[in-house]
Amino acid sequence: MSASSQIPDQTQPKPPRRTRREQTRVLVMVILAILITLFAVLNVKQVKVNWIVGSGHAPLIIVIVVSLLVGVVLGHFAERRVGKRR
């Protein structure tokens, strides 16, 4: 018997491979991140924002993101209110 046949195989265990679903999810997330970054870069122009008591200037992307966040928060509270009535 040779010396190599007496030593147990001590190879490193392979890390588990990602499933097809996980790979697709990662790919979609990367594509969305690229699109969001591109959207933000293309919308840095300063725009005038009119408030009830005045006005100011802000980058368009900030106006869009703040509007999105306000809409999400209002939608969340509206959904909770409807859920409590049922």
FENKADA-V249056 format. One record per residue. N is the residue number from 1. RES is the residue in one letter. PHI is phi in whole degrees, 0 to 359 (* if undefined). Layout:
N&RES&PHI ; N&RES&PHI
This chain:
1&M&* ; 2&S&275 ; 3&A&293 ; 4&S&289 ; 5&S&281 ; 6&Q&272 ; 7&I&274 ; 8&P&295 ; 9&D&291 ; 10&Q&246 ; 11&T&284 ; 12&Q&291 ; 13&P&294 ; 14&K&284 ; 15&P&294 ; 16&P&298 ; 17&R&281 ; 18&R&288 ; 19&T&285 ; 20&R&300 ; 21&R&295 ; 22&E&296 ; 23&Q&298 ; 24&T&296 ; 25&R&298 ; 26&V&297 ; 27&L&298 ; 28&V&297 ; 29&M&296 ; 30&V&295 ; 31&I&297 ; 32&L&297 ; 33&A&297 ; 34&I&295 ; 35&L&296 ; 36&I&295 ; 37&T&297 ; 38&L&298 ; 39&F&300 ; 40&A&294 ; 41&V&294 ; 42&L&282 ; 43&N&240 ; 44&V&261 ; 45&K&299 ; 46&Q&287 ; 47&V&232 ; 48&K&276 ; 49&V&246 ; 50&N&264 ; 51&W&262 ; 52&I&296 ; 53&V&253 ; 54&G&174 ; 55&S&212 ; 56&G&199 ; 57&H&240 ; 58&A&207 ; 59&P&298 ; 60&L&304 ; 61&I&298 ; 62&I&294 ; 63&V&298 ; 64&I&295 ; 65&V&295 ; 66&V&297 ; 67&S&298 ; 68&L&299 ; 69&L&296 ; 70&V&297 ; 71&G&297 ; 72&V&296 ; 73&V&296 ; 74&L&297 ; 75&G&297 ; 76&H&298 ; 77&F&293 ; 78&A&295 ; 79&E&295 ; 80&R&296 ; 81&R&294 ; 82&V&295 ; 83&G&296 ; 84&K&288 ; 85&R&287 ; 86&R&283
